[in-house]
Amino acid sequence: MTEVKIIFYSFGPSMREGTGVRIWRLAGLVAVLSGLLALPAPTPAAADPSPAELRRLTKQAARLNELYRGQIQSLEEIRIQAKRATDNSGHLQAQLRAAQDEVSRIAQTSYMVGPLDGMRLIAPQTEPYKMLGQAANLTYMAAERAQRVANIKKLIDKSNEAKLNANEKVEKLRKEIKTLQSKKDEIQKLLQKYGFQQPGGAEGLTPRMINVRAEIMANFPMKYGVGCLRPGDPGEHGKGRACDFMMSGGGTVASGSDAANGDALAAWLIKNGPRLGVMYIIWKQRYYDIRSGGGWDPMSDRGGATANHYDHVHVSVF
């Protein structure tokens, strides 16, 4: 329940009223505040997701990426989902606190206006427009309070749902890290099979990436070009172990024969990947990573045709 500070003001003649009248008015105040602050009985709240735990798991994921010699797409996908869910939960909790503060403000304002007094409303010395204005204020605040409480009900439900979702995503990330850690020996054998290559030459690509690019270019038309080395990139592009084979121009979604060309290239890479040393492929907001078992898995929306890989096929090699 939101804490409300009750502030008493002196309004001249009202301070000279009898003790019994003051007690009656105090009882009326308590009733007004109780009505304004009455909120639905809180439902059992889910535990708050821990940003610190997410940061700890993110560090573990980074160490696994180094061990697996490149970004593990399944791990990165779950990490992004957990980060978004945790951020969303935090935003909703902030909205809930702000809404509760607004209800507190309405309650305090209602007290300062004061409860309606029927006898004063019809007394000759009372200016009618003042009493009517007071009545209008209280009616408005009661309606505003009702809307705020309705909003709080919705926010409580949304906040609890967001907490549960965030906690589920963090737990999923924890399990994925544990699974991949258990496969370290298997992955080490896979890495030993292909060996470790350093980038070299004017293009800054590894010999394996140069060979994969050459075979692709010999088998598929690349009218929109190919982008490989990206200096400063923390992923495989910066290490000379990845290329983007463009299927459209200007960051637009590939369609028609261009999309079919991308589909054919992805299928060819899956078939020939073991021979060529392909580590993972990304195409049409999906990834195929042989280190985590292979098979196409969906990716979260990362914004735009390029970020979601609808305009190019990404290829990373060991």
DRENLUM-594691 format. One record per residue (C-alpha): residue in three letters; x, y, z. Coordinates in steps of 0.02 Angstrom, whole numbers, plus 50000, padded with zeros to 5 digits. Layout:
% DRENLUM-594691
AlaXYZ
...
END
This chain:
% DRENLUM-594691
Met500005000050000
Thr500665017249956
Glu501115028050106
Val500065043950121
Lys500545058650229
Ile499025067350306
Ile499345085850322
Phe498215096650433
Tyr497865114550382
Ser497035128750476
Phe495545136550388
Gly495065149950515
Pro493275147350578
Ser493395128550562
Met494685128450703
Arg493405136350819
Glu492135122450796
Gly491695111550944
Thr492685096150986
Gly491255084850934
Val491155092950762
Arg493035091350739
Ile492965072950784
Trp491535070750659
Arg492545079350523
Leu494075068650564
Ala493005053050546
Gly492395059850380
Leu494195062750324
Val494675044950366
Ala493195038750265
Val493685049550116
Leu495505043650121
Ser494975025650141
Gly493885026949987
Leu495215035549884
Leu496595023649930
Ala495605007349926
Leu496514996049805
Pro496134978249756
Ala496864964849867
Pro498594961649792
Thr498834945249704
Pro500394935349752
Ala501804944149662
Ala503124934949564
Ala504924937049617
Asp505824951649536
Pro507004946149397
Ser508814949449443
Pro509814960449324
Ala511364955349422
Glu511014936949385
Leu510764941049201
Arg512434950049197
Arg513274935049279
Leu512534923149151
Thr513014934949010
Lys514834933849066
Gln514714914949068
Ala513984915448892
Ala515434926448834
Arg516694913848902
Leu515784899748812
Asn515834909748649
Glu517724910948668
Leu517844892348706
Tyr516734887848558
Arg517754899648446
Gly516304910848396
Gln514614917348447
Ile513444902948490
Gln511814907748407
Ser510654898048524
Leu511484906148674
Glu511444923548599
Glu509604921748554
Ile509094916748731
Arg510184930548805
Ile509304943648698
Gln507594936948750
Ala508084937148934
Lys508764954948922
Arg507194961348837
Ala506044952548961
Thr507014959049111
Asp507014976849043
Asn505144975849007
Ser504814969949185
Gly505804984649254
His504854997249147
Leu503164990349204
Gln503664990949387
Ala504165009149366
Gln502465012949287
Leu501595004149431
Arg502525014449561
Ala502085030549468
Ala500245025749461
Gln500215022049648
Asp501015038949682
Glu499625047149581
Val498285038949689
Ser499205045449842
Arg499215062949768
Ile497345062449735
Ala497025057249915
Gln498055071549984
Thr497205084149868
Ser495495077749922
Tyr495915081050103
Met496465098850069
Val494825102349979
Gly493905095050126
Pro492335084350139
Leu490645091550088
Asp489555098150229
Gly487695097250187
Met487185110050320
Arg488445122950258
Leu487875119950079
Ile486135127150119
Ala486675139850251
Pro486355158150203
Gln488135163650241
Thr488885150550123
Glu489285156449949
Pro488435143149838
Tyr489685143849695
Lys491105139349816
Met490185124149883
Leu489695118849707
Gly491495120749651
Gln492035109949797
Ala490755096849749
Ala491365097049569
Asn493175094949626
Leu492755079949734
Thr491725072049595
Tyr493155074349472
Met494435067249593
Ala493325052249631
Ala493185048549445
Glu495045051049420
Arg495425039749566
Ala494295026149496
Gln495225026949329
Arg496905026549416
Val496425011349520
Ala495805002449363
Asn497485006249280
Ile498414999649433
Lys497434983349425
Lys498004981049245
Leu499794985949285
Ile499884973649429
Asp499344959549313
Lys500534965049175
Ser501974967249298
Asn501744949849371
Glu501614942249198
Ala503204951449143
Lys504144945549298
Leu503654927449265
Asn504174929049083
Ala505844936949128
Asn506214923649260
Glu505784909949135
Lys506974917349006
Val508384919049134
Glu508124901049188
Lys508134895549006
Leu509794904648982
Arg510504896049136
Lys509994878849070
Glu510694882348896
Ile512364887448971
Lys512394871549075
Thr511994860948921
Leu513354869048816
Gln514614867548957
Ser514254848948962
Lys514694847648776
Lys516424855548791
Asp517374839548753
Glu516304836248599
Ile516564853948536
Gln518434853148566
Lys518524837848453
Leu517544847248320
Leu518714862148332
Gln520234850948323
Lys519524842948165
Tyr519524859748074
Gly521014867348163
Phe521284885848200
Gln521664898148062
Gln522264916048072
Pro521694929147947
Gly522994935347826
Gly523314943747660
Ala522624960147598
Glu520824954947628
Gly521074950147810
Leu520124933547790
Thr520604916047845
Pro521054903547708
Arg519484893647751
Met518354908747728
Ile519204912847563
Asn518914895047503
Val517074894947557
Arg516774911547470
Ala517604905347311
Glu516524889647304
Ile514944899647335
Met515384912147199
Ala515714897747079
Asn514004890047111
Phe512844904847141
Pro512584921647057
Met512994936247173
Lys512324951447081
Tyr512154961547242
Gly513914958347306
Val514764950547457
Gly515354958847618
Cys516644950247729
Leu517934958947838
Arg517224971947957
Pro518654979648060
Gly518184982348242
Asp516734970148237
Pro516774959248396
Gly516074944148303
Glu516704933448160
His516674947848035
Gly518054956348134
Lys519074940348140
Gly518984937147953
Arg517914921647976
Ala516214927547909
Cys515444934247748
Asp513734941247703
Phe513084935847533
Met511834949147480
Met510164943847405
Ser509444961247379
Gly509994979147365
Gly509734993747481
Gly509254983847637
Thr507614977547564
Val506854960347593
Ala507384948047458
Ser505934941847352
Gly505584931247198
Ser507114923747117
Asp508254932947238
Ala507434924647389
Ala507494907847299
Asn509354910547269
Gly509594913447456
Asp508604897747499
Ala509644887447378
Leu511264894447449
Ala510744890547629
Ala510274872647581
Trp511934870447488
Leu512914876847639
Ile512034864647756
Lys512434850247639
Asn514234855247607
Gly514594863347776
Pro515464848347855
Arg516674847547708
Leu516984866347703
Gly517064869747890
Val515494880447902
Met515104884548084
Tyr513394892748068
Ile512204900847943
Ile510914914647969
Trp509534917847842
Lys507744924547854
Gln507764927548043
Arg508344909648074
Tyr510014901848118
Tyr510794884948086
Asp512234881648207
Ile513074864648199
Arg513894867048371
Ser512194867048457
Gly511484852548359
Gly511054859848190
Gly509294862348123
Trp508454879048091
Asp507954889048245
Pro506994905648246
Met507764922148300
Ser506924936648390
Asp506524952148289
Arg508094962648290
Gly507394976648183
Gly507434978747995
Ala507784967747845
Thr509674967947869
Ala509694964648057
Asn508474950348032
His509474943547884
Tyr508094944847755
Asp509254953047630
His510804942247649
Val511434925047697
His512714925947837
Val514054912347842
Ser515324909747982
Val516704896747973
Phe517794888048103
END
